[in-house]
Amino acid sequence: MFSLAIRNAPRASRSALSPLAAVQARTYSGGSNMHGNDPDVIEKEVHRNKTKHGEKHESAPHDHAPGWNELLASVSEANVKADKAEGTPAELQKSTVDFLKARDKEAANNSK
C-alpha cells in the first residue's frame, strides 16, 4: 500500500501544478500604438496636425471626432473613439475608405 502512494505522488504533484503550466508569462511592451513607433510616421503626422491646426483637416474621417489622427493615438484611445462612433459598421467603413482614397489621391497630386 505504501509503495502505491509513493508511485502516485509525482502524478499527483504534476496534476496540482498543471493549471500553472497554462499561464503564459506577460511582458510589458511599453504601450501599444497605431504608428508602430515609426519615427517617420510620427513626424509626418505631427506636422500634418500642426499645419492644419484649427481646421477640420484630413486626419479625421468621421464627424464625431474632428481633428482625430489615429496614427498618433494609442490602441486604447482608438478603441474608445470607435466605441463612441455613431452609424452602422458599413457606413463607418465606407466613410473611412472614401477618406483614405481622397487622402491618397491628394498625396499623389502633391508629389507631382
Biopython code that builds the backbone (N, CA, C, O; Angstrom):
import numpy as np
from Bio.PDB.StructureBuilder import StructureBuilder

atoms = [
    (1, "MET", "N", (0.822, -1.190, 0.000)),
    (1, "MET", "CA", (0.000, 0.000, 0.000)),
    (1, "MET", "C", (0.869, 1.257, 0.000)),
    (1, "MET", "O", (0.600, 2.215, -0.725)),
    (2, "PHE", "N", (1.926, 1.233, 0.836)),
    (2, "PHE", "CA", (2.803, 2.383, 0.926)),
    (2, "PHE", "C", (3.514, 2.643, -0.399)),
    (2, "PHE", "O", (3.694, 3.801, -0.775)),
    (3, "SER", "N", (3.914, 1.613, -1.101)),
    (3, "SER", "CA", (4.599, 1.771, -2.381)),
    (3, "SER", "C", (3.677, 2.370, -3.440)),
    (3, "SER", "O", (4.143, 3.089, -4.324)),
    (4, "LEU", "N", (2.395, 2.090, -3.364)),
    (4, "LEU", "CA", (1.424, 2.673, -4.291)),
    (4, "LEU", "C", (1.327, 4.182, -4.093)),
    (4, "LEU", "O", (1.220, 4.934, -5.062)),
    (5, "ALA", "N", (1.362, 4.613, -2.864)),
    (5, "ALA", "CA", (1.302, 6.043, -2.558)),
    (5, "ALA", "C", (2.543, 6.758, -3.065)),
    (5, "ALA", "O", (2.452, 7.886, -3.551)),
    (6, "ILE", "N", (3.697, 6.120, -2.960)),
    (6, "ILE", "CA", (4.942, 6.736, -3.418)),
    (6, "ILE", "C", (4.953, 6.843, -4.940)),
    (6, "ILE", "O", (5.380, 7.863, -5.483)),
    (7, "ARG", "N", (4.492, 5.813, -5.630)),
    (7, "ARG", "CA", (4.463, 5.869, -7.095)),
    (7, "ARG", "C", (3.475, 6.911, -7.608)),
    (7, "ARG", "O", (3.715, 7.498, -8.664)),
    (8, "ASN", "N", (2.403, 7.157, -6.920)),
    (8, "ASN", "CA", (1.392, 8.117, -7.361)),
    (8, "ASN", "C", (1.704, 9.551, -6.938)),
    (8, "ASN", "O", (1.055, 10.478, -7.423)),
    (9, "ALA", "N", (2.655, 9.759, -6.071)),
    (9, "ALA", "CA", (2.977, 11.102, -5.586)),
    (9, "ALA", "C", (3.415, 12.038, -6.719)),
    (9, "ALA", "O", (2.915, 13.161, -6.791)),
    (10, "PRO", "N", (4.334, 11.620, -7.613)),
    (10, "PRO", "CA", (4.712, 12.533, -8.710)),
    (10, "PRO", "C", (3.532, 12.872, -9.619)),
    (10, "PRO", "O", (3.417, 14.006, -10.084)),
    (11, "ARG", "N", (2.670, 11.916, -9.871)),
    (11, "ARG", "CA", (1.500, 12.162, -10.709)),
    (11, "ARG", "C", (0.575, 13.187, -10.043)),
    (11, "ARG", "O", (0.032, 14.065, -10.712)),
    (12, "ALA", "N", (0.404, 13.070, -8.743)),
    (12, "ALA", "CA", (-0.459, 13.999, -8.014)),
    (12, "ALA", "C", (0.130, 15.405, -8.033)),
    (12, "ALA", "O", (-0.599, 16.381, -8.206)),
    (13, "SER", "N", (1.438, 15.514, -7.859)),
    (13, "SER", "CA", (2.044, 16.844, -7.849)),
    (13, "SER", "C", (1.999, 17.481, -9.237)),
    (13, "SER", "O", (1.832, 18.695, -9.353)),
    (14, "ARG", "N", (2.147, 16.672, -10.294)),
    (14, "ARG", "CA", (2.041, 17.218, -11.649)),
    (14, "ARG", "C", (0.650, 17.753, -11.923)),
    (14, "ARG", "O", (0.500, 18.825, -12.509)),
    (15, "SER", "N", (-0.369, 17.018, -11.506)),
    (15, "SER", "CA", (-1.734, 17.475, -11.768)),
    (15, "SER", "C", (-2.069, 18.708, -10.949)),
    (15, "SER", "O", (-2.889, 19.523, -11.372)),
    (16, "ALA", "N", (-1.452, 18.859, -9.792)),
    (16, "ALA", "CA", (-1.699, 20.046, -8.978)),
    (16, "ALA", "C", (-1.084, 21.281, -9.623)),
    (16, "ALA", "O", (-1.595, 22.387, -9.449)),
    (17, "LEU", "N", (-0.006, 21.108, -10.359)),
    (17, "LEU", "CA", (0.675, 22.238, -10.990)),
    (17, "LEU", "C", (0.240, 22.481, -12.429)),
    (17, "LEU", "O", (0.623, 23.490, -13.021)),
    (18, "SER", "N", (-0.538, 21.596, -12.993)),
    (18, "SER", "CA", (-0.893, 21.737, -14.401)),
    (18, "SER", "C", (-1.634, 23.030, -14.730)),
    (18, "SER", "O", (-1.409, 23.567, -15.814)),
    (19, "PRO", "N", (-2.513, 23.574, -13.863)),
    (19, "PRO", "CA", (-3.120, 24.866, -14.212)),
    (19, "PRO", "C", (-2.086, 25.977, -14.357)),
    (19, "PRO", "O", (-2.265, 26.894, -15.158)),
    (20, "LEU", "N", (-1.012, 25.898, -13.588)),
    (20, "LEU", "CA", (0.026, 26.923, -13.682)),
    (20, "LEU", "C", (0.811, 26.826, -14.984)),
    (20, "LEU", "O", (1.329, 27.827, -15.479)),
    (21, "ALA", "N", (0.895, 25.637, -15.527)),
    (21, "ALA", "CA", (1.632, 25.456, -16.777)),
    (21, "ALA", "C", (0.944, 26.162, -17.934)),
    (21, "ALA", "O", (1.593, 26.519, -18.918)),
    (22, "ALA", "N", (-0.361, 26.365, -17.826)),
    (22, "ALA", "CA", (-1.104, 27.015, -18.898)),
    (22, "ALA", "C", (-0.943, 28.530, -18.877)),
    (22, "ALA", "O", (-1.243, 29.196, -19.867)),
    (23, "VAL", "N", (-0.476, 29.077, -17.768)),
    (23, "VAL", "CA", (-0.311, 30.523, -17.650)),
    (23, "VAL", "C", (0.930, 30.940, -18.423)),
    (23, "VAL", "O", (2.012, 30.388, -18.224)),
    (24, "GLN", "N", (0.768, 31.904, -19.294)),
    (24, "GLN", "CA", (1.904, 32.391, -20.069)),
    (24, "GLN", "C", (2.489, 33.616, -19.393)),
    (24, "GLN", "O", (1.769, 34.391, -18.763)),
    (25, "ALA", "N", (3.770, 33.785, -19.522)),
    (25, "ALA", "CA", (4.424, 34.953, -18.955)),
    (25, "ALA", "C", (4.011, 36.188, -19.734)),
    (25, "ALA", "O", (3.972, 36.175, -20.964)),
    (26, "ARG", "N", (3.708, 37.245, -19.016)),
    (26, "ARG", "CA", (3.342, 38.510, -19.658)),
    (26, "ARG", "C", (4.524, 39.457, -19.588)),
    (26, "ARG", "O", (5.195, 39.564, -18.562)),
    (27, "THR", "N", (4.763, 40.128, -20.673)),
    (27, "THR", "CA", (5.839, 41.104, -20.696)),
    (27, "THR", "C", (5.254, 42.472, -20.967)),
    (27, "THR", "O", (4.250, 42.598, -21.668)),
    (28, "TYR", "N", (5.870, 43.483, -20.421)),
    (28, "TYR", "CA", (5.418, 44.849, -20.630)),
    (28, "TYR", "C", (6.084, 45.390, -21.881)),
    (28, "TYR", "O", (7.311, 45.427, -21.981)),
    (29, "SER", "N", (5.268, 45.808, -22.830)),
    (29, "SER", "CA", (5.807, 46.263, -24.110)),
    (29, "SER", "C", (6.052, 47.761, -24.148)),
    (29, "SER", "O", (6.585, 48.277, -25.131)),
    (30, "GLY", "N", (5.671, 48.464, -23.093)),
    (30, "GLY", "CA", (5.855, 49.905, -23.100)),
    (30, "GLY", "C", (4.698, 50.631, -23.745)),
    (30, "GLY", "O", (4.794, 51.835, -23.984)),
    (31, "GLY", "N", (3.625, 49.956, -24.030)),
    (31, "GLY", "CA", (2.452, 50.579, -24.624)),
    (31, "GLY", "C", (2.280, 50.171, -26.066)),
    (31, "GLY", "O", (3.237, 49.811, -26.753)),
    (32, "SER", "N", (1.061, 50.233, -26.503)),
    (32, "SER", "CA", (0.785, 49.906, -27.896)),
    (32, "SER", "C", (0.177, 51.126, -28.562)),
    (32, "SER", "O", (-0.583, 51.875, -27.948)),
    (33, "ASN", "N", (0.518, 51.309, -29.803)),
    (33, "ASN", "CA", (0.058, 52.488, -30.514)),
    (33, "ASN", "C", (-0.211, 52.129, -31.960)),
    (33, "ASN", "O", (0.102, 51.032, -32.422)),
    (34, "MET", "N", (-0.796, 53.079, -32.659)),
    (34, "MET", "CA", (-1.195, 52.828, -34.035)),
    (34, "MET", "C", (-0.060, 53.080, -35.028)),
    (34, "MET", "O", (-0.144, 52.644, -36.176)),
    (35, "HIS", "N", (0.992, 53.771, -34.608)),
    (35, "HIS", "CA", (2.070, 54.117, -35.542)),
    (35, "HIS", "C", (3.236, 53.144, -35.494)),
    (35, "HIS", "O", (4.164, 53.266, -36.295)),
    (36, "GLY", "N", (3.218, 52.187, -34.583)),
    (36, "GLY", "CA", (4.272, 51.183, -34.534)),
    (36, "GLY", "C", (5.640, 51.742, -34.186)),
    (36, "GLY", "O", (6.658, 51.140, -34.527)),
    (37, "ASN", "N", (5.680, 52.895, -33.505)),
    (37, "ASN", "CA", (6.927, 53.552, -33.113)),
    (37, "ASN", "C", (7.819, 53.888, -34.299)),
    (37, "ASN", "O", (9.043, 53.917, -34.166)),
    (38, "ASP", "N", (7.226, 54.140, -35.443)),
    (38, "ASP", "CA", (7.970, 54.542, -36.635)),
    (38, "ASP", "C", (8.185, 56.055, -36.570)),
    (38, "ASP", "O", (7.218, 56.806, -36.691)),
    (39, "PRO", "N", (9.421, 56.525, -36.384)),
    (39, "PRO", "CA", (9.655, 57.958, -36.232)),
    (39, "PRO", "C", (9.241, 58.776, -37.455)),
    (39, "PRO", "O", (8.835, 59.929, -37.314)),
    (40, "ASP", "N", (9.338, 58.202, -38.641)),
    (40, "ASP", "CA", (8.928, 58.931, -39.844)),
    (40, "ASP", "C", (7.422, 59.174, -39.851)),
    (40, "ASP", "O", (6.966, 60.262, -40.203)),
    (41, "VAL", "N", (6.658, 58.169, -39.463)),
    (41, "VAL", "CA", (5.199, 58.313, -39.410)),
    (41, "VAL", "C", (4.820, 59.335, -38.353)),
    (41, "VAL", "O", (3.967, 60.189, -38.593)),
    (42, "ILE", "N", (5.443, 59.257, -37.189)),
    (42, "ILE", "CA", (5.129, 60.194, -36.108)),
    (42, "ILE", "C", (5.411, 61.619, -36.547)),
    (42, "ILE", "O", (4.575, 62.505, -36.369)),
    (43, "GLU", "N", (6.586, 61.842, -37.120)),
    (43, "GLU", "CA", (6.964, 63.192, -37.548)),
    (43, "GLU", "C", (6.009, 63.723, -38.615)),
    (43, "GLU", "O", (5.577, 64.874, -38.551)),
    (44, "LYS", "N", (5.684, 62.888, -39.587)),
    (44, "LYS", "CA", (4.785, 63.301, -40.670)),
    (44, "LYS", "C", (3.397, 63.653, -40.134)),
    (44, "LYS", "O", (2.815, 64.660, -40.537)),
    (45, "GLU", "N", (2.869, 62.838, -39.236)),
    (45, "GLU", "CA", (1.525, 63.066, -38.717)),
    (45, "GLU", "C", (1.471, 64.254, -37.762)),
    (45, "GLU", "O", (0.484, 64.989, -37.751)),
    (46, "VAL", "N", (2.509, 64.452, -36.967)),
    (46, "VAL", "CA", (2.561, 65.632, -36.099)),
    (46, "VAL", "C", (2.613, 66.888, -36.957)),
    (46, "VAL", "O", (1.931, 67.869, -36.664)),
    (47, "HIS", "N", (3.416, 66.863, -38.014)),
    (47, "HIS", "CA", (3.494, 68.006, -38.929)),
    (47, "HIS", "C", (2.138, 68.255, -39.592)),
    (47, "HIS", "O", (1.714, 69.403, -39.724)),
    (48, "ARG", "N", (1.460, 67.189, -40.008)),
    (48, "ARG", "CA", (0.143, 67.324, -40.631)),
    (48, "ARG", "C", (-0.841, 67.978, -39.661)),
    (48, "ARG", "O", (-1.616, 68.848, -40.058)),
    (49, "ASN", "N", (-0.815, 67.569, -38.401)),
    (49, "ASN", "CA", (-1.718, 68.157, -37.414)),
    (49, "ASN", "C", (-1.395, 69.625, -37.173)),
    (49, "ASN", "O", (-2.306, 70.444, -37.045)),
    (50, "LYS", "N", (-0.122, 69.967, -37.110)),
    (50, "LYS", "CA", (0.264, 71.354, -36.838)),
    (50, "LYS", "C", (-0.060, 72.274, -38.003)),
    (50, "LYS", "O", (-0.481, 73.410, -37.784)),
    (51, "THR", "N", (0.122, 71.817, -39.226)),
    (51, "THR", "CA", (-0.119, 72.690, -40.374)),
    (51, "THR", "C", (-1.601, 72.886, -40.648)),
    (51, "THR", "O", (-1.985, 73.863, -41.291)),
    (52, "LYS", "N", (-2.432, 71.982, -40.177)),
    (52, "LYS", "CA", (-3.873, 72.094, -40.395)),
    (52, "LYS", "C", (-4.597, 72.494, -39.110)),
    (52, "LYS", "O", (-5.801, 72.267, -38.990)),
    (53, "HIS", "N", (-3.893, 73.075, -38.163)),
    (53, "HIS", "CA", (-4.464, 73.414, -36.860)),
    (53, "HIS", "C", (-5.667, 74.345, -37.006)),
    (53, "HIS", "O", (-5.631, 75.320, -37.758)),
    (54, "GLY", "N", (-6.716, 74.027, -36.282)),
    (54, "GLY", "CA", (-7.901, 74.875, -36.281)),
    (54, "GLY", "C", (-8.893, 74.556, -37.374)),
    (54, "GLY", "O", (-9.979, 75.135, -37.393)),
    (55, "GLU", "N", (-8.572, 73.672, -38.273)),
    (55, "GLU", "CA", (-9.479, 73.304, -39.355)),
    (55, "GLU", "C", (-9.923, 71.862, -39.166)),
    (55, "GLU", "O", (-9.272, 71.078, -38.476)),
    (56, "LYS", "N", (-11.036, 71.534, -39.790)),
    (56, "LYS", "CA", (-11.381, 70.116, -39.872)),
    (56, "LYS", "C", (-10.514, 69.588, -41.007)),
    (56, "LYS", "O", (-10.786, 69.854, -42.177)),
    (57, "HIS", "N", (-9.495, 68.859, -40.667)),
    (57, "HIS", "CA", (-8.490, 68.508, -41.670)),
    (57, "HIS", "C", (-8.512, 67.037, -42.024)),
    (57, "HIS", "O", (-9.352, 66.272, -41.550)),
    (58, "GLU", "N", (-7.581, 66.666, -42.858)),
    (58, "GLU", "CA", (-7.595, 65.331, -43.453)),
    (58, "GLU", "C", (-7.255, 64.207, -42.482)),
    (58, "GLU", "O", (-7.261, 63.040, -42.873)),
    (59, "SER", "N", (-6.963, 64.527, -41.239)),
    (59, "SER", "CA", (-6.672, 63.461, -40.292)),
    (59, "SER", "C", (-7.927, 62.840, -39.701)),
    (59, "SER", "O", (-7.844, 61.802, -39.045)),
    (60, "ALA", "N", (-9.085, 63.447, -39.916)),
    (60, "ALA", "CA", (-10.310, 62.988, -39.254)),
    (60, "ALA", "C", (-11.358, 62.535, -40.262)),
    (60, "ALA", "O", (-12.003, 63.373, -40.893)),
    (61, "PRO", "N", (-11.541, 61.230, -40.428)),
    (61, "PRO", "CA", (-12.526, 60.755, -41.398)),
    (61, "PRO", "C", (-13.965, 60.774, -40.899)),
    (61, "PRO", "O", (-14.889, 60.647, -41.702)),
    (62, "HIS", "N", (-14.181, 60.929, -39.589)),
    (62, "HIS", "CA", (-15.538, 60.848, -39.051)),
    (62, "HIS", "C", (-15.940, 62.154, -38.369)),
    (62, "HIS", "O", (-15.108, 62.835, -37.769)),
    (63, "ASP", "N", (-17.217, 62.492, -38.468)),
    (63, "ASP", "CA", (-17.726, 63.742, -37.908)),
    (63, "ASP", "C", (-17.655, 63.789, -36.387)),
    (63, "ASP", "O", (-17.512, 64.870, -35.816)),
    (64, "HIS", "N", (-17.751, 62.656, -35.724)),
    (64, "HIS", "CA", (-17.772, 62.650, -34.262)),
    (64, "HIS", "C", (-16.392, 62.887, -33.642)),
    (64, "HIS", "O", (-16.281, 62.999, -32.421)),
    (65, "ALA", "N", (-15.354, 62.964, -34.452)),
    (65, "ALA", "CA", (-14.004, 63.150, -33.919)),
    (65, "ALA", "C", (-13.204, 64.104, -34.796)),
    (65, "ALA", "O", (-12.244, 63.683, -35.442)),
    (66, "PRO", "N", (-13.584, 65.392, -34.831)),
    (66, "PRO", "CA", (-12.825, 66.334, -35.660)),
    (66, "PRO", "C", (-11.392, 66.490, -35.136)),
    (66, "PRO", "O", (-11.168, 66.596, -33.931)),
    (67, "GLY", "N", (-10.450, 66.500, -36.044)),
    (67, "GLY", "CA", (-9.054, 66.641, -35.669)),
    (67, "GLY", "C", (-8.397, 65.353, -35.208)),
    (67, "GLY", "O", (-7.226, 65.359, -34.831)),
    (68, "TRP", "N", (-9.124, 64.264, -35.232)),
    (68, "TRP", "CA", (-8.596, 62.975, -34.788)),
    (68, "TRP", "C", (-7.539, 62.473, -35.757)),
    (68, "TRP", "O", (-7.734, 62.502, -36.972)),
    (69, "ASN", "N", (-6.443, 62.021, -35.226)),
    (69, "ASN", "CA", (-5.395, 61.421, -36.042)),
    (69, "ASN", "C", (-5.059, 60.064, -35.444)),
    (69, "ASN", "O", (-4.331, 59.976, -34.455)),
    (70, "GLU", "N", (-5.583, 59.025, -36.039)),
    (70, "GLU", "CA", (-5.440, 57.684, -35.485)),
    (70, "GLU", "C", (-3.991, 57.228, -35.436)),
    (70, "GLU", "O", (-3.625, 56.436, -34.568)),
    (71, "LEU", "N", (-3.169, 57.709, -36.342)),
    (71, "LEU", "CA", (-1.772, 57.281, -36.353)),
    (71, "LEU", "C", (-0.986, 57.806, -35.154)),
    (71, "LEU", "O", (0.085, 57.283, -34.843)),
    (72, "LEU", "N", (-1.504, 58.831, -34.478)),
    (72, "LEU", "CA", (-0.835, 59.356, -33.290)),
    (72, "LEU", "C", (-1.454, 58.824, -32.002)),
    (72, "LEU", "O", (-0.996, 59.171, -30.913)),
    (73, "ALA", "N", (-2.461, 58.009, -32.104)),
    (73, "ALA", "CA", (-3.193, 57.525, -30.935)),
    (73, "ALA", "C", (-2.657, 56.190, -30.436)),
    (73, "ALA", "O", (-1.990, 55.444, -31.152)),
    (74, "SER", "N", (-2.981, 55.927, -29.180)),
    (74, "SER", "CA", (-2.714, 54.588, -28.654)),
    (74, "SER", "C", (-3.849, 53.674, -29.099)),
    (74, "SER", "O", (-4.894, 54.141, -29.554)),
    (75, "VAL", "N", (-3.638, 52.397, -28.966)),
    (75, "VAL", "CA", (-4.672, 51.434, -29.344)),
    (75, "VAL", "C", (-5.905, 51.627, -28.473)),
    (75, "VAL", "O", (-7.028, 51.537, -28.969)),
    (76, "SER", "N", (-5.716, 51.893, -27.177)),
    (76, "SER", "CA", (-6.873, 52.077, -26.302)),
    (76, "SER", "C", (-7.637, 53.345, -26.661)),
    (76, "SER", "O", (-8.865, 53.355, -26.584)),
    (77, "GLU", "N", (-6.947, 54.414, -27.052)),
    (77, "GLU", "CA", (-7.640, 55.627, -27.497)),
    (77, "GLU", "C", (-8.444, 55.359, -28.768)),
    (77, "GLU", "O", (-9.567, 55.841, -28.910)),
    (78, "ALA", "N", (-7.877, 54.602, -29.673)),
    (78, "ALA", "CA", (-8.592, 54.256, -30.904)),
    (78, "ALA", "C", (-9.824, 53.412, -30.599)),
    (78, "ALA", "O", (-10.862, 53.579, -31.240)),
    (79, "ASN", "N", (-9.721, 52.514, -29.633)),
    (79, "ASN", "CA", (-10.873, 51.697, -29.254)),
    (79, "ASN", "C", (-11.982, 52.538, -28.645)),
    (79, "ASN", "O", (-13.156, 52.317, -28.942)),
    (80, "VAL", "N", (-11.628, 53.505, -27.794)),
    (80, "VAL", "CA", (-12.631, 54.389, -27.194)),
    (80, "VAL", "C", (-13.306, 55.214, -28.277)),
    (80, "VAL", "O", (-14.526, 55.377, -28.259)),
    (81, "LYS", "N", (-12.534, 55.734, -29.217)),
    (81, "LYS", "CA", (-13.111, 56.512, -30.314)),
    (81, "LYS", "C", (-14.067, 55.652, -31.128)),
    (81, "LYS", "O", (-15.149, 56.105, -31.500)),
    (82, "ALA", "N", (-13.681, 54.441, -31.401)),
    (82, "ALA", "CA", (-14.539, 53.542, -32.175)),
    (82, "ALA", "C", (-15.829, 53.231, -31.429)),
    (82, "ALA", "O", (-16.892, 53.128, -32.042)),
    (83, "ASP", "N", (-15.743, 53.079, -30.112)),
    (83, "ASP", "CA", (-16.943, 52.799, -29.318)),
    (83, "ASP", "C", (-17.923, 53.962, -29.334)),
    (83, "ASP", "O", (-19.131, 53.752, -29.231)),
    (84, "LYS", "N", (-17.420, 55.185, -29.461)),
    (84, "LYS", "CA", (-18.282, 56.369, -29.447)),
    (84, "LYS", "C", (-18.842, 56.713, -30.822)),
    (84, "LYS", "O", (-19.691, 57.596, -30.940)),
    (85, "ALA", "N", (-18.386, 56.040, -31.842)),
    (85, "ALA", "CA", (-18.833, 56.330, -33.206)),
    (85, "ALA", "C", (-20.304, 55.971, -33.377)),
    (85, "ALA", "O", (-20.786, 54.969, -32.850)),
    (86, "GLU", "N", (-20.998, 56.814, -34.125)),
    (86, "GLU", "CA", (-22.399, 56.547, -34.440)),
    (86, "GLU", "C", (-22.494, 56.108, -35.890)),
    (86, "GLU", "O", (-21.702, 56.530, -36.733)),
    (87, "GLY", "N", (-23.450, 55.276, -36.164)),
    (87, "GLY", "CA", (-23.634, 54.758, -37.511)),
    (87, "GLY", "C", (-23.383, 53.267, -37.540)),
    (87, "GLY", "O", (-22.866, 52.677, -36.591)),
    (88, "THR", "N", (-23.756, 52.690, -38.637)),
    (88, "THR", "CA", (-23.551, 51.251, -38.785)),
    (88, "THR", "C", (-22.093, 50.983, -39.150)),
    (88, "THR", "O", (-21.411, 51.871, -39.659)),
    (89, "PRO", "N", (-21.621, 49.792, -38.901)),
    (89, "PRO", "CA", (-20.254, 49.468, -39.308)),
    (89, "PRO", "C", (-20.024, 49.681, -40.809)),
    (89, "PRO", "O", (-18.943, 50.110, -41.213)),
    (90, "ALA", "N", (-21.022, 49.388, -41.625)),
    (90, "ALA", "CA", (-20.879, 49.577, -43.073)),
    (90, "ALA", "C", (-20.715, 51.059, -43.414)),
    (90, "ALA", "O", (-19.904, 51.408, -44.273)),
    (91, "GLU", "N", (-21.476, 51.931, -42.750)),
    (91, "GLU", "CA", (-21.357, 53.375, -43.002)),
    (91, "GLU", "C", (-19.988, 53.889, -42.573)),
    (91, "GLU", "O", (-19.360, 54.671, -43.287)),
    (92, "LEU", "N", (-19.528, 53.449, -41.407)),
    (92, "LEU", "CA", (-18.222, 53.881, -40.920)),
    (92, "LEU", "C", (-17.102, 53.371, -41.824)),
    (92, "LEU", "O", (-16.132, 54.082, -42.087)),
    (93, "GLN", "N", (-17.245, 52.152, -42.287)),
    (93, "GLN", "CA", (-16.243, 51.586, -43.192)),
    (93, "GLN", "C", (-16.200, 52.369, -44.497)),
    (93, "GLN", "O", (-15.119, 52.670, -45.005)),
    (94, "LYS", "N", (-17.360, 52.698, -45.040)),
    (94, "LYS", "CA", (-17.419, 53.444, -46.299)),
    (94, "LYS", "C", (-16.791, 54.826, -46.141)),
    (94, "LYS", "O", (-16.023, 55.261, -46.999)),
    (95, "SER", "N", (-17.118, 55.520, -45.039)),
    (95, "SER", "CA", (-16.549, 56.856, -44.856)),
    (95, "SER", "C", (-15.035, 56.793, -44.674)),
    (95, "SER", "O", (-14.320, 57.683, -45.135)),
    (96, "THR", "N", (-14.546, 55.766, -44.015)),
    (96, "THR", "CA", (-13.106, 55.615, -43.839)),
    (96, "THR", "C", (-12.416, 55.311, -45.164)),
    (96, "THR", "O", (-11.365, 55.879, -45.461)),
    (97, "VAL", "N", (-12.995, 54.430, -45.953)),
    (97, "VAL", "CA", (-12.416, 54.093, -47.264)),
    (97, "VAL", "C", (-12.412, 55.322, -48.164)),
    (97, "VAL", "O", (-11.414, 55.596, -48.831)),
    (98, "ASP", "N", (-13.517, 56.066, -48.191)),
    (98, "ASP", "CA", (-13.584, 57.289, -49.001)),
    (98, "ASP", "C", (-12.525, 58.294, -48.553)),
    (98, "ASP", "O", (-11.865, 58.920, -49.382)),
    (99, "PHE", "N", (-12.368, 58.443, -47.240)),
    (99, "PHE", "CA", (-11.378, 59.357, -46.680)),
    (99, "PHE", "C", (-9.962, 58.960, -47.103)),
    (99, "PHE", "O", (-9.179, 59.806, -47.534)),
    (100, "LEU", "N", (-9.641, 57.674, -46.979)),
    (100, "LEU", "CA", (-8.294, 57.208, -47.328)),
    (100, "LEU", "C", (-8.009, 57.342, -48.818)),
    (100, "LEU", "O", (-6.894, 57.691, -49.209)),
    (101, "LYS", "N", (-9.001, 57.070, -49.646)),
    (101, "LYS", "CA", (-8.813, 57.236, -51.094)),
    (101, "LYS", "C", (-8.572, 58.698, -51.440)),
    (101, "LYS", "O", (-7.700, 59.005, -52.253)),
    (102, "ALA", "N", (-9.337, 59.607, -50.830)),
    (102, "ALA", "CA", (-9.166, 61.036, -51.097)),
    (102, "ALA", "C", (-7.798, 61.508, -50.615)),
    (102, "ALA", "O", (-7.141, 62.300, -51.291)),
    (103, "ARG", "N", (-7.366, 61.027, -49.455)),
    (103, "ARG", "CA", (-6.068, 61.434, -48.918)),
    (103, "ARG", "C", (-4.934, 60.911, -49.791)),
    (103, "ARG", "O", (-3.964, 61.628, -50.034)),
    (104, "ASP", "N", (-5.043, 59.667, -50.266)),
    (104, "ASP", "CA", (-4.013, 59.112, -51.147)),
    (104, "ASP", "C", (-3.967, 59.858, -52.475)),
    (104, "ASP", "O", (-2.890, 60.109, -53.017)),
    (105, "LYS", "N", (-5.136, 60.211, -52.996)),
    (105, "LYS", "CA", (-5.199, 60.951, -54.255)),
    (105, "LYS", "C", (-4.566, 62.328, -54.091)),
    (105, "LYS", "O", (-3.837, 62.791, -54.967)),
    (106, "GLU", "N", (-4.850, 62.984, -52.957)),
    (106, "GLU", "CA", (-4.271, 64.300, -52.692)),
    (106, "GLU", "C", (-2.760, 64.201, -52.524)),
    (106, "GLU", "O", (-2.029, 65.064, -53.010)),
    (107, "ALA", "N", (-2.286, 63.174, -51.853)),
    (107, "ALA", "CA", (-0.846, 62.985, -51.665)),
    (107, "ALA", "C", (-0.156, 62.738, -53.000)),
    (107, "ALA", "O", (0.951, 63.227, -53.226)),
    (108, "ALA", "N", (-0.797, 61.987, -53.880)),
    (108, "ALA", "CA", (-0.225, 61.723, -55.200)),
    (108, "ALA", "C", (-0.155, 63.005, -56.022)),
    (108, "ALA", "O", (0.818, 63.228, -56.743)),
    (109, "ASN", "N", (-1.179, 63.849, -55.918)),
    (109, "ASN", "CA", (-1.181, 65.116, -56.651)),
    (109, "ASN", "C", (-0.122, 66.069, -56.116)),
    (109, "ASN", "O", (0.488, 66.807, -56.889)),
    (110, "ASN", "N", (0.106, 66.065, -54.805)),
    (110, "ASN", "CA", (1.101, 66.952, -54.206)),
    (110, "ASN", "C", (2.530, 66.514, -54.515)),
    (110, "ASN", "O", (3.442, 67.341, -54.514)),
    (111, "SER", "N", (2.731, 65.236, -54.776)),
    (111, "SER", "CA", (4.087, 64.749, -55.046)),
    (111, "SER", "C", (4.518, 64.972, -56.489)),
    (111, "SER", "O", (5.695, 64.810, -56.813)),
    (112, "LYS", "N", (3.584, 65.339, -57.358)),
    (112, "LYS", "CA", (3.928, 65.550, -58.779)),
    (112, "LYS", "C", (4.517, 66.905, -59.014)),
    (112, "LYS", "O", (4.859, 67.241, -60.148)),
]
sb = StructureBuilder()
sb.init_structure("model")
sb.init_model(0)
sb.init_chain("A")
sb.init_seg("    ")
for serial, (resi, resn, name, xyz) in enumerate(atoms, 1):
    if name == "N":
        sb.init_residue(resn, " ", resi, " ")
    sb.init_atom(name, np.array(xyz, "f"), 0.0, 1.0, " ", f" {name:<3s}", serial, name[0])
structure = sb.get_structure()
